[in-house]
């Protein structure tokens, strides 16, 4: 019974904290293998590509392009992430990341349903707060 409590306690702690260590710049460093780091950073660059596509679409008043670019960064992007990699990410990292993918899905939907350019700009400001929040808190270190 006591052993189980410890095992479950350790499991819960790991689920919440992921695999992180302190870093010199006061952020938490998520410790990943080199290839896992490449996967996460590749996703990051894809997020930036989507933002770029959304902004270009807005500039051309091409709302179809905006919607397509937003979907590219939606939940589908994270669907096939390896569970072992997911387990190494702290809970709030996953919550922020998944929340952001859902925001991109919602943006795509709202644009299809007639969201105005000004509304898209306000929404992008809110969404990119999540980029800032996570970047201020976490970095990646590979072993
Ligand atoms: C849940 C956490 C999280 C969120 C949300 C997040 N990022 Fe990141 N991002 C990271 C981490 C961690 C790194 C690695 C930073 C480091 O090691 O210094 C990173 C790195 C990057 C990089 C560098 C990629 C490379 O090849 O080096 C880009 C570009 C980037 N993010 C873009 C974005 C954009 C744009 C958004 C929002 C639309 C975003 N990120 C949201 C965690 C996040």
Boltz pocket constraint, residues with backbone or C-beta under 6 A from the ligand:
constraints:
  - pocket:
      binder: B
      contacts: [[A, 41], [A, 42], [A, 44], [A, 45], [A, 47], [A, 48], [A, 51], [A, 92], [A, 93], [A, 94], [A, 96], [A, 97], [A, 100], [A, 127], [A, 128], [A, 130], [A, 131], [A, 132], [A, 134], [A, 135], [A, 138], [A, 139], [A, 140], [A, 141]]
      max_distance: 6.0
